[in-house]
Every structure is written in structure tokens, then in C-alpha cells.
Amino acid sequence: MAEVQVPAADDDIDDSRYVSGLPGILGVVDVAIARIEAILLAIGVLLMALNTIANVVGRYVFGNSLYFSEELNQALIILITFAGISYAARHGRHIRMSAIFDAMPPPARKPLMILIAVVTAAAMFLLTWYSIEYVQTQASRGRLLPAMQIPVWWIIVWAPLGFFLTGLQYTLTAIKNVVHENIWLSTSTMEGYDDTREEEV
């Protein structure tokens, strides 16, 4: 039996130096998605930290909280969540129930991984469709956030974008498994386990 290659440890992920293993225009799309994910997550986390710090300083130093702080953090949590699902898919970090997959011989794992990626991509695109309909419904109601006085749909527009990017990521994963020899959990993560690292508690 051929030895399964183990993916390199990628605890310190730096998407600014991400290079796609996909050919041609697919590689360009893959890198573009990585940049979009990194920018959205960085902006979301930094703004949430600044907003929380400013609110604490305002409350304990000046005696007044920022009236919009809670709503802004809710909006940023939605942004981070839906940008994060695509990011997790890119790095093969989603929870997998792989007992059957792991018990199968390597030649059978490859088509199963392609099937898993295609079905997951289809599910993400279906959720994209439903979430677009939901955003349109909210937009038609014209509701505003009480404190920030912005339309509610502005903060949920990240849901269809996140589902769409995740669907693209799983589509690219299926393609990578078709065009490359090894089994890939994502466009950047090869299937396998690293027994050399200490087990997390």
C-alpha cells in the first residue's frame, strides 16, 4: 500500500503569500477568494476589537457607552461568521465525520472526496439562493436598526456572499481532486493526519 502523504502543519496561515495549485483562471479565482476572505476577516476582527475597547473606555472613563456598539458588534459577528465559513473550507478546517471515509482504501477515497465536495458545493449554492431571497425580503420591508439607523439588510448581506464563496471553494476542491493525483480536503490541504505534533487537550 502506498504511503499517504501528510499535509504540512499550517498553524501560522498567511494568506498574503497564498499560491494556488490550480491551473490557469481557476488559480486566479482561488487566489482572489483567498484575498477577499483575508480582508473581510481582518477588517471584521479589527473593527470589533476597536469598537469593544472604545465602548469600555467610554463606559468606565467618560461614564457613557457608545449607543451603537452592540448593533455594530452584531453586524461584525455576522460578517466574521460568513467570511469564516469560506476561510475554514479553504484550509480544510470544517468538522468532518470521516469514520467511513477513513476506513475505505485510498483508491475509493478519491471519488468519495470529489462527491463530498460537489454535494457540499451544491448545498452552499442552494443556501446562497435562499439567503438572497431572505435579504431581498428584509430589504423590501425597509426596517432600520434602532441605534445606527441603517437598513437591516445591510448587515445580513454577508450571508449570501459567504455561502457563495464557500460553494466556490468546494467546487475548486472538487476540481483540484480531479486534476491532481493526491486526495485534497481543500485547495490547500492534503488529506492525512500528522502524528508528529502533540495532541491538543
C-alpha positions, 0 to 999 in steps of 0.5 A, spaced: 500 500 500 502 506 498 504 511 503 499 517 504 502 523 504 501 528 510 499 535 509 504 540 512 502 543 519 499 550 517 498 553 524 501 560 522 496 561 515 498 567 511 494 568 506 498 574 503 503 569 500 497 564 498 499 560 491 494 556 488 495 549 485 490 550 480 491 551 473 490 557 469 483 562 471 481 557 476 488 559 480 486 566 479 479 565 482 482 561 488 487 566 489 482 572 489 477 568 494 483 567 498 484 575 498 477 577 499 476 572 505 483 575 508 480 582 508 473 581 510 476 577 516 481 582 518 477 588 517 471 584 521 476 582 527 479 589 527 473 593 527 470 589 533 476 589 537 476 597 536 469 598 537 469 593 544 475 597 547 472 604 545 465 602 548 469 600 555 473 606 555 467 610 554 463 606 559 468 606 565 472 613 563 467 618 560 461 614 564 457 613 557 457 607 552 457 608 545 449 607 543 451 603 537 456 598 539 452 592 540 448 593 533 455 594 530 458 588 534 452 584 531 453 586 524 461 584 525 459 577 528 455 576 522 460 578 517 466 574 521 461 568 521 460 568 513 467 570 511 469 564 516 465 559 513 469 560 506 476 561 510 475 554 514 473 550 507 479 553 504 484 550 509 480 544 510 478 546 517 470 544 517 468 538 522 468 532 518 465 525 520 470 521 516 469 514 520 467 511 513 471 515 509 477 513 513 476 506 513 475 505 505 482 504 501 485 510 498 483 508 491 475 509 493 477 515 497 478 519 491 471 519 488 468 519 495 472 526 496 470 529 489 462 527 491 463 530 498 465 536 495 460 537 489 454 535 494 457 540 499 458 545 493 451 544 491 448 545 498 452 552 499 449 554 492 442 552 494 443 556 501 446 562 497 439 562 493 435 562 499 439 567 503 438 572 497 431 571 497 431 572 505 435 579 504 431 581 498 425 580 503 428 584 509 430 589 504 423 590 501 420 591 508 425 597 509 426 596 517 432 600 520 436 598 526 434 602 532 441 605 534 445 606 527 439 607 523 441 603 517 437 598 513 437 591 516 439 588 510 445 591 510 448 587 515 445 580 513 448 581 506 454 577 508 450 571 508 449 570 501 456 572 499 459 567 504 455 561 502 457 563 495 464 563 496 464 557 500 460 553 494 466 556 490 471 553 494 468 546 494 467 546 487 475 548 486 476 542 491 472 538 487 476 540 481 483 540 484 481 532 486 480 531 479 486 534 476 491 532 481 493 525 483 493 526 491 486 526 495 485 534 497 480 536 503 481 543 500 485 547 495 490 547 500 490 541 504 492 534 503 488 529 506 492 525 512 493 526 519 500 528 522 502 524 528 508 528 529 505 534 533 502 533 540 495 532 541 491 538 543 487 537 550 
